[in-house]
């Protein structure tokens, strides 16, 4: 039941926050006004280009109540409150990232995406994620050729010290996320 509620909430979340923006030369598959409400250390964007020139953008941010309030401009509305409660009920003791993934050109053949390619690094340690334990999302989020935006949540693996920054990797590209205890 919790998983079904979270999946429904996720679908609504996708509809409410995902439209592509271009920031400089990088494509970010999240509404610009919401993205701009987040601080640099709270969010990341990874842009990948494959050998045929297709581009995939992976954007994400800490999915934590106080940060989601920033994301929505200062206060959670009823819909956002539902999302936060659903994720907190599934992972009550984990810190979670909301992830939006989109090919730059939806007319292309599609960029192959698989969430099990996410890795985390901190200091000299590497962390892999177990798809069954750490990932929740739309059906498309679990892998395949993407021709449209999809979204999901990834629980940050145990062992990551959230009082320090770390890197999130997808294939050979990575981005920094800052320490969670910042203001």
Beta strands, then each sheet from edge to edge (+ up, - down):
strand 1: 21-23
strand 2: 26-28
strand 3: 43-49
strand 4: 55-62
strand 5: 96-103
strand 6: 111-113
strand 7: 118-122
strand 8: 125-128
strand 9: 135-137
strand 10: 144-146
strand 11: 150-155
strand 12: 166-170
strand 13: 173-177
sheet 1: 1+ 2-
sheet 2: 3+ 4- 5+ 11- 9+
sheet 3: 6+ 10-
sheet 4: 8+ 7- 12+ 13-
end
